[in-house]
Every structure is written in C-alpha cells, then in structure tokens.
Amino acid sequence: MKKPKREEPSAVSLRELPEVDLETLRVRRNPYASRIAREGRKIVHESPRASSLAAMPEPDFDRVQVRRNPYATRAAEPQLQYGRGRPPRGEETGGTSTRSIRLPAAMWRDLEALARERQTTVHALLREVIVGFVQQAKR
C-alpha cells in the first residue's frame, strides 16, 4: 500500500537541509556589459539586419507554384475559429458558451465527410452554418 503524498515537507526533512550561504554565491556579470554600454549598442534584436535581408533571394513567381490558403477566405470573419486546436494567443474569439446538439448518427457521418472535404472540423462547419442562418434571418 502506498503512503499518501504530503504537500509540504516534514520538519525532519527541513532540518536535514544544509543552510545556503548567500554571501558565497557569485553572480557572473556579462564581461562585455561595460563595452556594450560605452558603445551604446542595443542587445535586443527588433528586426533583421539590412545585410541579412539583402542576402535573401527574391522569389521568382514564374517558377514558384503559389498555393491557396484554404482558411484565408473563411478566416476573414473574426467571430469564427477555423482549423484544429486552440487559437494562438491574442487571436482568441472571446468568451463562448458550451451547448450540446443531438443529431442522428447518419447526419454526423455526413457532417464529418463534408468537413473532411472542406478541410475543416465538424464544429467549425457547424459554427459556420449557424452564423450563416442567423445572419440570413436578420435580413
């Protein structure tokens, strides 16, 4: 039988810990800090240097095949999330409430097939249909 896990360490184990002498700890400074400050250089890189941008070749659109983004037109509507998984930080659609819907198994299979065909998820497809219906009803 396993012992129950304790959240905090016991008094005995705390007594066994050696004391840490903070006076003996040494924090190493950046050896180049004074030179960087004297020359007024920035350490933070906010954008690529002009020389690295100049070294990048320009794309030749005559030889390159441009592929259409399947989510581009649908993502123009900010109230819907398309694709799988959580949206990236800062691109959340806001608070949502969870609701359930009951449909026959055959209808779910048809929805899954249509979602695969349109390269999206079943739930994104349902959201799209519901928003379209509500917008049409408002007109």
Secondary structure, DSSP 8 states (H G I E B T S, - for coil): ------SS--HHHHHHS----TTT------TTHHHHHHHT---S--S--HHHHHHS----TTTS-----TTHHHHTSTTS--SSS---TT--------------HHHHHHHHHHHHHTTS-HHHHHHHHHHHHHHHHH-
